[in-house]
Amino acid sequence: MDLQVLIARSADVCLKPWSHSVVLLAGGDDDQSVVEDLTVRIECRDQEGQRHCDRDLELEIYRSGIEINLMLSWWDQPDRPMLWHGRHPVWMDGASGERCSAPQDAVPLEALSRRLRSLLQPVDQSG
C-alpha cells in the first residue's frame, strides 16, 4: 500500500469523525518498503468535504538506527505542543522544544502515532 494512503487511513481511524488526505512535503522514495525520512501534511476535512485547516497536522517520519521515530505537530500552530514518538511518546513545547505535559486532545494523536509507528517499524528478524 502507498505510504501516503496508509497515513491517511490511519488518521481516519484515529481522528474520527474527520476525513484525511496526505500531501508530501519532503523526502519520500520510490521504494515504499523502506521508510527513511519523510515529511507530510495531513489535511483534515469534515464529513461534507469542507476543509478544516486548523486541524491539519505535520508528520515527520525518520529513522534513527533501526528505530522509526515520528514527530507530530499541528500545522502552522507553533504555540501548540508537539508529540515525539519513539519507543514512548514525549510531548514537547512547540516553541522551546522542552518537555511538557500532554494537552487535553493528546489521546487521539498518541493513538495515531502508535498506530503509524507499529505499521512502519520493521519486524525484528533476530527472534
C-alpha positions in Angstrom: 0.0 0.0 0.0 1.1 3.5 -0.8 2.6 5.2 2.3 0.5 8.4 1.9 -2.7 6.3 1.7 -1.6 4.3 4.8 -1.1 7.6 6.8 -4.4 9.0 5.6 -6.3 5.8 6.5 -4.6 5.7 9.9 -5.6 9.3 10.6 -9.2 8.5 9.5 -9.3 5.7 12.1 -7.7 7.5 15.0 -9.1 11.0 14.4 -12.8 10.3 13.9 -15.1 11.7 12.6 -12.7 13.7 10.3 -11.5 12.6 6.9 -7.9 13.0 5.9 -5.6 13.3 2.9 -1.8 13.5 2.9 0.4 15.9 1.0 4.1 15.1 0.6 6.3 18.0 1.7 9.8 16.5 1.8 11.6 13.2 1.4 9.9 10.0 0.3 11.3 7.4 -2.0 10.1 5.2 -4.8 10.9 2.2 -2.6 7.9 2.4 -0.2 9.1 -0.7 1.7 11.9 1.2 3.4 11.0 4.4 5.3 13.9 6.8 5.8 12.9 10.4 6.0 9.6 11.8 5.1 7.6 14.9 6.0 3.9 15.2 5.1 0.9 17.4 5.9 -2.2 15.5 7.0 -5.1 17.6 5.7 -8.4 17.5 7.5 -12.0 17.6 6.1 -15.4 17.2 7.7 -18.0 14.7 6.5 -19.3 17.2 3.9 -15.8 17.6 2.5 -15.2 21.1 3.8 -11.5 21.8 4.7 -10.6 22.5 8.4 -7.1 23.9 8.1 -6.9 24.5 11.8 -7.0 20.7 12.3 -4.2 19.9 9.8 -1.1 18.1 11.1 2.5 17.9 10.1 4.1 14.5 10.4 7.8 13.9 10.2 8.9 10.2 10.0 12.6 9.5 10.3 14.9 6.6 11.1 17.4 6.6 14.0 19.4 3.4 13.7 16.8 0.7 13.3 14.1 2.6 15.1 11.3 4.6 13.4 10.6 7.9 15.1 7.7 10.2 14.5 7.2 13.9 15.1 3.6 15.1 15.0 2.6 18.7 15.3 -0.3 21.0 14.4 0.3 22.6 11.0 1.2 26.3 11.3 0.5 26.4 15.0 3.9 26.6 16.6 2.5 27.5 20.0 0.8 24.2 20.4 2.6 21.2 21.9 4.2 18.7 19.5 4.5 14.9 20.0 7.7 13.0 19.5 7.1 9.2 19.4 10.0 6.7 19.5 9.8 3.9 22.0 7.4 6.0 24.0 5.5 9.3 23.5 7.0 12.6 24.7 5.1 15.9 24.5 7.3 19.0 23.9 6.6 22.7 23.9 6.2 23.9 20.3 8.3 27.0 20.9 11.1 25.8 23.1 11.2 22.1 22.5 11.2 21.4 26.2 9.3 18.5 27.6 5.7 19.4 28.7 2.6 17.8 29.9 0.2 16.3 27.3 -2.5 18.6 26.0 -6.2 17.8 26.5 -6.5 16.4 23.0 -3.5 14.2 23.3 -5.2 10.7 23.3 -6.1 10.5 19.5 -2.8 12.0 18.5 -0.9 9.4 20.6 -3.1 6.7 19.1 -2.2 7.9 15.6 1.5 7.9 16.4 1.4 4.4 17.9 -0.5 3.0 15.0 1.8 4.5 12.4 4.9 3.5 14.2 3.7 -0.1 14.6 2.8 -0.2 10.9 6.2 1.3 9.8 8.6 -0.2 12.3 10.4 -3.2 10.6 9.8 -6.5 12.3 12.8 -7.7 14.3 14.3 -10.6 12.4 16.6 -11.7 15.2 14.0 -13.7 17.2 
